[in-house]
Amino acid sequence: MKRFGAICLGLVLLTAPTAYAYEAVRLDSFSDAVHHWQNRHGKDYARYSDDQIVEIADNILLYQRHNGGWIENQDPARKLDPQEIAAITTQKSDSRASFDNRNIYAQIEYLMAVYDQTKSETYRAAAMKGLEFTLSQQMPVCGGWPHTLPPSTDYHHKLTIADEVTSGNLRMLRKISLKQAPFTSINEATRQTTDAALKRGDDCVLKLQIRQNGKLTGWAGQYDPVNLAPSKGRTFELPAIVSQETVAMLDYLMSIDHPTPQQIAAIEGAVSWLKRSQIKGYALKTIPLDPPVKYDYHTATFDRELVADNKAPPLWARFYDLNDNSVVLANRDEVRVKAYADIHPERRSGYSWYGDWPQRLIAVEYPAWKARHSVK
């Protein structure tokens, strides 16, 4: 009997089911959210690996609000303890949700990718609820999206280009329209609804492109939702043409397989503006701080200085004046200043006023786009 029992036990062990190994779903779309979470809370916490897609998707389900949206700046791969799970559960009826920092469309796409592997309708239903929420928040005057709702600051309600709020949503809608993964299972009625939203959004993007002396330039970070005038964001983000956001919008427009003549003109105009807005003969110098300086939203381990350097590669300012294209700099008191040295050290270390954001687009991506579409 003992030998028979051992044989049976061996059979049980040999035939016991093993956990199914899922293919990893990349978390790249959440990199901004994870960065902000870690800036506030540190990096010393346990996280799921990229192939633990069910655990991560369950986190995303937990964070989803009853209205279908999500709050921003959460790490979906963070391992939560029972107390945190209970606290997040009590917040699900809160209506606050945000498209800031590439939020909401990232969760929708992730859940659809997990549905494709698991075939769990729970994930697909949550993604569809998030899509319905997104479509319901497209603005009536021009088809962009707000930053956060309900608004709790004077810029949350504005039509937002910054942080790929509008272009990110349009990119997702275009994937749905083209039946691209992970949106191949979406039904035709939903696809037609998203097609209409995509057209409104694409028309809006062209309408919002700023002109200087009759020439097309780039895009502002925010716009008044009614009169569509370029508007300020946070107190130090004055109304301006924003080079970084223009690059993100160009990335979206150049991803369109069959651009219209109007879209081609928008791309050509924005690239020309970026080319003539480059700053030569200066470099950003990083100055280490020891000890680091703790501020409300970050800990500064360095300061920065703009120095003359004739050998430096081109720089671009983040903000340019709407009328004369001069560099726009400001502190948290909303007062525009003349020089980078006049920016408070907290904002010099915690914000990128200068960068090389357009460099690769101008040197590599734009020429490739021109060749692909036979644009002279």
C-alpha positions as CSV (number, residue, x, y, z in Angstrom):
1,M,0.0,0.0,0.0
2,K,2.8,2.3,0.8
3,R,4.4,1.7,-2.6
4,F,1.1,2.3,-4.3
5,G,0.5,5.5,-2.4
6,A,3.9,6.7,-3.4
7,I,3.2,5.9,-7.1
8,C,-0.1,7.8,-6.9
9,L,1.6,10.8,-5.2
10,G,4.2,10.8,-8.0
11,L,1.5,10.8,-10.6
12,V,-0.2,13.7,-8.9
13,L,3.0,15.6,-8.8
14,L,3.8,14.8,-12.5
15,T,0.3,15.8,-13.7
16,A,-0.3,18.9,-11.5
17,P,-0.9,22.0,-13.6
18,T,1.9,24.6,-13.6
19,A,1.3,28.4,-13.6
20,Y,0.9,29.7,-17.1
21,A,3.7,31.9,-18.2
22,Y,2.4,35.1,-19.9
23,E,4.4,37.2,-22.2
24,A,5.6,40.5,-20.7
25,V,3.6,43.6,-21.6
26,R,5.9,46.6,-21.6
27,L,5.3,49.3,-19.0
28,D,6.9,52.1,-21.1
29,S,3.7,54.1,-21.2
30,F,3.8,54.4,-17.4
31,S,7.4,55.6,-17.2
32,D,6.3,59.2,-16.5
33,A,3.9,58.1,-13.8
34,V,6.5,55.8,-12.2
35,H,9.0,58.7,-12.3
36,H,6.6,61.0,-10.5
37,W,5.7,58.4,-7.9
38,Q,9.3,57.7,-7.1
39,N,10.2,61.4,-7.0
40,R,7.7,61.7,-4.1
41,H,8.0,58.4,-2.4
42,G,11.5,57.0,-3.3
43,K,12.4,53.8,-5.1
44,D,12.7,51.4,-2.1
45,Y,9.6,49.3,-2.6
46,A,8.7,45.9,-4.1
47,R,7.5,45.8,-7.7
48,Y,6.1,43.1,-10.0
49,S,8.2,42.0,-13.0
50,D,6.9,42.9,-16.5
51,D,5.8,39.3,-17.1
52,Q,3.5,39.4,-14.0
53,I,0.8,40.9,-16.2
54,V,-2.2,39.6,-14.2
55,E,-1.0,41.1,-11.0
56,I,-0.2,44.4,-12.7
57,A,-3.6,44.4,-14.5
58,D,-5.3,43.7,-11.2
59,N,-3.6,46.8,-9.7
60,I,-4.9,48.8,-12.6
61,L,-8.4,47.5,-12.0
62,L,-8.1,48.4,-8.3
63,Y,-7.0,52.0,-9.1
64,Q,-9.8,52.5,-11.7
65,R,-12.5,54.9,-10.5
66,H,-16.2,54.0,-10.8
67,N,-16.5,56.6,-13.6
68,G,-14.0,54.7,-15.7
69,G,-11.0,57.1,-15.1
70,W,-7.8,56.9,-13.2
71,I,-5.8,59.3,-11.1
72,E,-2.3,60.1,-12.3
73,N,1.3,59.3,-11.1
74,Q,0.8,55.8,-9.8
75,D,3.1,52.9,-10.3
76,P,0.9,50.0,-11.5
77,A,3.7,47.5,-10.8
78,R,4.0,48.4,-7.1
79,K,3.2,45.5,-4.7
80,L,0.4,46.8,-2.4
81,D,-0.2,45.7,1.2
82,P,-3.7,45.0,2.6
83,Q,-4.0,48.5,4.1
84,E,-3.1,50.2,0.8
85,I,-5.6,48.0,-1.0
86,A,-8.3,48.9,1.5
87,A,-7.5,52.7,1.2
88,I,-7.5,52.6,-2.6
89,T,-10.8,50.7,-2.6
90,T,-12.5,53.4,-0.6
91,Q,-11.4,56.0,-3.2
92,K,-13.0,54.3,-6.2
93,S,-16.2,56.4,-5.9
94,D,-14.1,59.6,-6.1
95,S,-14.8,61.2,-9.5
96,R,-11.3,62.8,-9.8
97,A,-9.4,61.6,-12.9
98,S,-6.5,62.9,-14.9
99,F,-5.1,62.6,-18.4
100,D,-1.9,64.3,-17.2
101,N,1.5,62.6,-17.6
102,R,0.3,60.1,-20.3
103,N,-2.5,58.8,-18.1
104,I,-5.7,56.8,-18.8
105,Y,-4.9,55.8,-22.4
106,A,-1.9,53.9,-20.9
107,Q,-4.2,51.9,-18.6
108,I,-6.7,51.2,-21.4
109,E,-4.0,49.9,-23.8
110,Y,-2.4,47.8,-21.1
111,L,-5.7,46.2,-20.1
112,M,-6.5,45.3,-23.7
113,A,-3.1,43.8,-24.1
114,V,-3.6,41.6,-21.0
115,Y,-7.1,40.7,-22.3
116,D,-5.5,39.5,-25.6
117,Q,-3.4,37.0,-23.6
118,T,-5.8,36.0,-20.8
119,K,-9.2,36.4,-22.5
120,S,-10.5,37.6,-19.2
121,E,-13.6,39.8,-19.9
122,T,-12.9,41.6,-16.7
123,Y,-9.9,43.4,-18.2
124,R,-11.6,44.1,-21.5
125,A,-14.7,45.5,-19.7
126,A,-12.5,47.8,-17.6
127,A,-10.7,49.0,-20.7
128,M,-14.0,49.7,-22.5
129,K,-15.2,51.7,-19.5
130,G,-12.0,53.7,-19.6
131,L,-12.5,54.3,-23.4
132,E,-16.1,55.5,-22.8
133,F,-14.8,57.9,-20.1
134,T,-12.2,59.2,-22.5
135,L,-14.7,59.8,-25.3
136,S,-17.1,61.5,-22.9
137,Q,-14.4,64.0,-22.0
138,Q,-13.5,65.2,-25.5
139,M,-14.1,68.9,-25.5
140,P,-17.1,70.3,-27.4
141,V,-15.6,73.5,-29.0
142,C,-12.4,71.8,-30.2
143,G,-11.8,68.1,-30.0
144,G,-9.0,68.0,-27.4
145,W,-8.9,66.9,-23.8
146,P,-8.6,68.6,-20.4
147,H,-5.8,68.0,-18.0
148,T,-7.8,66.9,-14.9
149,L,-11.4,66.7,-13.8
150,P,-13.1,67.9,-11.9
151,P,-10.6,70.8,-12.0
152,S,-8.9,71.9,-8.8
153,T,-6.5,74.5,-10.2
154,D,-7.0,77.2,-12.8
155,Y,-5.4,75.1,-15.6
156,H,-7.0,71.7,-15.1
157,H,-10.0,72.5,-17.2
158,K,-8.0,73.8,-20.2
159,L,-7.5,72.1,-23.5
160,T,-4.2,70.4,-22.9
161,I,-1.4,69.6,-25.3
162,A,1.3,69.3,-22.6
163,D,2.4,65.8,-21.6
164,E,0.7,64.3,-24.7
165,V,-2.7,64.7,-23.2
166,T,-4.4,65.3,-26.6
167,S,-1.9,63.6,-28.9
168,G,-1.8,60.5,-26.7
169,N,-5.5,60.1,-26.8
170,L,-5.5,60.6,-30.5
171,R,-2.8,58.1,-31.0
172,M,-4.9,55.5,-29.1
173,L,-8.0,56.4,-31.2
174,R,-6.0,56.0,-34.4
175,K,-4.8,52.5,-33.3
176,I,-8.5,51.6,-32.7
177,S,-9.5,53.0,-36.1
178,L,-6.7,51.0,-37.9
179,K,-7.6,47.8,-35.9
180,Q,-4.1,47.6,-34.5
181,A,-3.1,45.5,-31.5
182,P,-4.2,45.4,-28.8
183,F,-7.5,46.8,-30.1
184,T,-8.4,44.1,-32.7
185,S,-11.4,42.9,-30.6
186,I,-13.2,46.2,-30.5
187,N,-16.6,46.0,-32.2
188,E,-17.5,48.0,-35.3
189,A,-20.0,50.3,-33.5
190,T,-17.4,51.4,-31.0
191,R,-14.9,51.8,-33.8
192,Q,-17.2,54.2,-35.7
193,T,-17.6,56.3,-32.6
194,T,-13.9,56.5,-32.1
195,D,-13.4,57.4,-35.8
196,A,-15.6,60.4,-35.3
197,A,-13.7,61.5,-32.2
198,L,-10.4,61.0,-34.1
199,K,-11.5,63.3,-36.9
200,R,-12.6,66.0,-34.5
201,G,-9.3,65.7,-32.6
202,D,-7.2,65.8,-35.8
203,D,-9.1,68.9,-37.0
204,C,-8.5,70.5,-33.6
205,V,-4.8,70.0,-33.7
206,L,-4.5,71.9,-37.0
207,K,-6.8,74.7,-35.6
208,L,-4.6,75.1,-32.6
209,Q,-1.2,75.5,-34.4
210,I,0.1,79.0,-33.7
211,R,1.1,81.5,-36.4
212,Q,3.7,84.2,-36.2
213,N,3.5,86.8,-38.9
214,G,1.4,84.5,-41.0
215,K,3.8,81.5,-40.6
216,L,2.9,78.3,-38.9
217,T,5.0,77.5,-35.8
218,G,4.3,75.1,-33.0
219,W,1.8,74.5,-30.3
220,A,1.1,75.9,-26.8
221,G,0.9,73.7,-23.7
222,Q,-2.6,74.7,-22.9
223,Y,-5.5,76.6,-24.6
224,D,-8.6,78.3,-23.3
225,P,-11.4,75.7,-23.9
226,V,-13.8,78.3,-25.3
227,N,-11.8,80.9,-27.3
228,L,-8.8,78.6,-28.0
229,A,-6.3,81.2,-27.1
230,P,-2.9,79.9,-25.8
231,S,-3.0,79.9,-22.1
232,K,-0.7,79.4,-19.1
233,G,-0.4,76.1,-17.2
234,R,1.3,76.2,-13.8
235,T,2.3,79.6,-12.5
236,F,5.7,79.4,-14.0
237,E,4.4,78.2,-17.4
238,L,3.3,81.4,-19.1
239,P,1.4,81.4,-22.5
240,A,4.0,80.5,-25.1
241,I,4.9,78.2,-28.0
242,V,6.4,75.1,-26.4
243,S,9.2,73.3,-28.2
244,Q,9.0,70.1,-26.3
245,E,5.2,69.8,-26.8
246,T,5.6,70.7,-30.5
247,V,8.0,67.8,-30.9
248,A,5.5,65.4,-29.3
249,M,2.7,66.7,-31.6
250,L,5.0,66.3,-34.6
251,D,5.7,62.7,-33.5
252,Y,2.0,62.1,-33.6
253,L,1.4,63.8,-37.0
254,M,4.3,62.1,-38.6
255,S,3.0,58.7,-37.5
256,I,-0.1,59.1,-39.7
257,D,0.2,56.8,-42.7
258,H,-1.7,58.9,-45.1
259,P,-1.4,62.6,-44.0
260,T,-3.7,65.2,-45.6
261,P,-2.2,68.2,-47.4
262,Q,-3.1,70.3,-44.3
263,Q,-1.3,67.9,-42.0
264,I,1.8,67.9,-44.2
265,A,1.7,71.7,-44.1
266,A,1.4,71.7,-40.3
267,I,4.5,69.4,-40.1
268,E,6.5,71.5,-42.5
269,G,5.7,74.7,-40.7
270,A,6.4,73.3,-37.2
271,V,9.8,71.9,-38.3
272,S,10.8,75.1,-39.9
273,W,9.9,77.0,-36.7
274,L,12.0,74.5,-34.7
275,K,15.0,75.0,-37.0
276,R,14.9,78.8,-36.7
277,S,14.4,78.7,-33.0
278,Q,17.6,76.8,-32.1
279,I,20.1,78.5,-29.8
280,K,23.7,78.2,-30.7
281,G,26.8,79.1,-28.6
282,Y,25.5,78.1,-25.2
283,A,25.5,74.9,-23.1
284,L,23.9,73.9,-19.8
285,K,26.5,73.3,-17.1
286,T,25.5,71.0,-14.2
287,I,26.8,71.9,-10.8
288,P,26.6,69.1,-8.2
289,L,25.2,70.0,-4.8
290,D,26.6,68.5,-1.6
291,P,24.5,68.1,0.5
292,P,21.4,67.8,-1.6
293,V,18.6,70.4,-1.1
294,K,15.1,69.1,-0.3
295,Y,12.2,71.0,-1.9
296,D,8.5,70.2,-1.7
297,Y,8.4,68.3,-5.0
298,H,11.9,67.0,-5.4
299,T,15.3,66.7,-3.9
300,A,18.0,68.7,-5.8
301,T,21.3,67.0,-6.2
302,F,22.5,69.7,-8.7
303,D,22.0,73.2,-10.0
304,R,22.4,74.4,-13.6
305,E,24.0,77.3,-15.3
306,L,23.8,78.5,-18.9
307,V,27.3,79.2,-20.1
308,A,28.8,80.4,-23.4
309,D,30.3,77.6,-25.4
310,N,30.9,78.0,-29.1
311,K,31.5,74.2,-29.6
312,A,28.2,73.1,-27.9
313,P,25.4,71.5,-29.9
314,P,22.2,73.5,-30.4
315,L,19.9,74.0,-27.6
316,W,16.2,74.9,-27.6
317,A,14.3,76.9,-25.0
318,R,11.2,75.2,-23.7
319,F,9.0,78.3,-24.1
320,Y,9.0,81.0,-26.9
321,D,7.1,84.2,-26.9
322,L,3.9,84.1,-29.0
323,N,4.7,87.3,-30.9
324,D,8.5,87.9,-31.1
325,N,9.8,84.3,-30.5
326,S,12.0,85.4,-27.6
327,V,12.7,82.9,-24.8
328,V,10.1,82.9,-22.0
329,L,11.3,82.2,-18.5
330,A,9.4,82.7,-15.2
331,N,9.3,81.8,-11.5
332,R,6.5,80.4,-9.4
333,D,5.3,84.0,-8.8
334,E,4.2,84.2,-12.5
335,V,6.7,87.0,-13.2
336,R,8.7,86.7,-16.4
337,V,12.4,87.1,-16.0
338,K,15.1,88.0,-18.5
339,A,17.8,85.5,-17.8
340,Y,18.2,81.8,-16.8
341,A,20.2,82.9,-13.7
342,D,17.1,84.8,-12.5
343,I,15.2,81.5,-12.2
344,H,15.0,80.2,-8.6
345,P,17.3,77.2,-8.0
346,E,14.3,75.1,-7.1
347,R,13.0,75.6,-10.7
348,R,16.4,75.3,-12.3
349,S,16.9,71.9,-10.7
350,G,13.3,70.7,-10.9
351,Y,12.4,71.8,-14.4
352,S,13.9,71.6,-17.9
353,W,14.0,75.2,-19.3
354,Y,16.4,74.2,-22.1
355,G,17.0,70.9,-23.9
356,D,17.7,69.2,-27.2
357,W,14.2,67.8,-27.7
358,P,14.0,68.6,-31.4
359,Q,17.5,67.4,-32.3
360,R,16.7,63.8,-33.3
361,L,13.4,64.8,-35.0
362,I,15.1,67.3,-37.2
363,A,18.2,65.2,-37.9
364,V,16.6,61.7,-38.3
365,E,12.8,61.4,-38.1
366,Y,11.8,64.4,-40.2
367,P,14.1,63.4,-43.2
368,A,12.8,59.9,-43.0
369,W,9.2,61.1,-43.0
370,K,9.9,63.3,-46.0
371,A,11.4,60.4,-47.9
372,R,8.5,58.1,-46.9
373,H,5.9,60.5,-48.2
374,S,7.9,61.9,-51.1
375,V,7.7,65.4,-49.6
376,K,10.2,67.8,-51.3
